[in-house]
Amino acid sequence: MKPLEGVDAAFLSLETPATPMHIGMVMVLDPPEGTRSLFSPSTRYAQIRRVIGQRLHLVGPMRQRAIRVPLGLHHPVWVGDPDFELDDHLTRASLPSPGGPAELGAFVATAMSRQLDPDRPLWEMFIVEGLEGDRTALIAKVHHAILDGVSGASVLAAFLDLNPRSRVVELPTEVWAPDPIPSSAQLLRYAATALSRQPGAALTTIQAGVETLADMGMHNRELLDRGDAPPPGFFSAPRTSFNGAVSNRKRFASVTIPLEDAKLVRKVFECTVNDVILAGVAGGLHRLLRDRGEEPEQALVAMVPVSTRPDGQGDQLGNQVSGMLVSLATDIDDPVRRLDAIAESTRVAKDQEHLHRGRFVGDLAQMAPPAVASRLARAVAGTRLFDRVRPPFNVTVSGLKGPDFPLFCAGSRVAHMYPVGPIAEGIGLNVTVISYLDQLQFGLLACRKLIPELDQLAVHIDDALGELVGSALDARGATG
């Protein structure tokens, strides 16, 4: 038995039917090179299935279950699944005609709305046929308890290649035969042993938390003394019509822009590509609220996940992630001034995040009994708390660095990669972005009840980014 660590376990404990805590990647695959006239969906499915089956052993958790301790007394444990069957995790599907972005988006939304089966390893993949241009989609869906965005790249890498010819993977010599699932008595003994060590760890966590809060308070006072605004705090975000109790019905949309456009804006206005992404989302939400007749006096607030992994440890699974709150400056109409304000907010938020690096949150998650965390999550959802109070923040925006070279799956070139992040209670929208080849690819997942017009929001974000590119071109031309 291998216990789940704090943040990993929290993603299991805090999910509800309306807020499943899995992440995903939508990969659109070109037909295999030179075989378009011989293209067979059945052959394509068999090829992809074979690659997945031959490489499962490269990613341990793909054949492990998370077994919960009775009564939720302690965190679950990872154990090998003696009943593992690959076909329990693969679904073959086909899009209705014409198989365009709308049909693919509807399929992704349905797939991401459903919780993973807790009695099996926490992942599944969909091999989707019928895309226009004889393309296929491979949709990977993995629980956040297994990985974060950075380690997710290493999981995907196990099933992808650098050229159309699939590499040969050495198969395990031993037959998969894990130990039996532990009994309730064994799990309770494990919990008792772990809990006996908890008081000392709790005291250390509390002391560290007090020191972290003191350091953050001093840092914010220094910012105020210099005339700079400190980062937003939790629950300081304004209430909006897309923040509230979320439903289990989702929508998905995508946006693709040239990476060079974002780099142009970054260079001209001296910011980062992530600042440009945040400004695009801010501009899109600004337009959405204007369409709805809303004008919050305060700026919207984004939660931006931050990896705390040391360099070179991207292949280690689990979650090593912190987060920072950033103002989206939606109270500023001018897009360039808004970008400048976002860049400044990001800078001070990074300084503050470096003070704690997520340690306190991780330690608290390690101490929290799953029974308490699960009841709290269900109570918040059941009482529709965020229909009445401010959200902790307005939107989650996450950026991932992907490869600048082409990837292949079972001989097919990966044409597009759209990441999909989870939706938290009270937060109706998640925007996750990855760079791939020469593009930035945005995946938007939203609660259908809170943002039914998600496709229009995607257009707004594209327009806002285009506006920034136009301003950068004008500024570069003005300076010669």
Beta strands, then each sheet from edge to edge (+ up, - down):
strand 1: 2-3
strand 2: 22-29
strand 3: 64-67
strand 4: 77-80
strand 5: 90-94
strand 6: 123-131
strand 7: 135-143
strand 8: 250-258
strand 9: 301-307
strand 10: 321-327
strand 11: 395-400
strand 12: 408-409
strand 13: 412-420
strand 14: 429-436
strand 15: 439-447
sheet 1: 1+ 4- 3+
sheet 2: 5+ 6+ 7- 2+ 13- 12+
sheet 3: 8+ 15- 14+ 11+ 9+ 10-
end
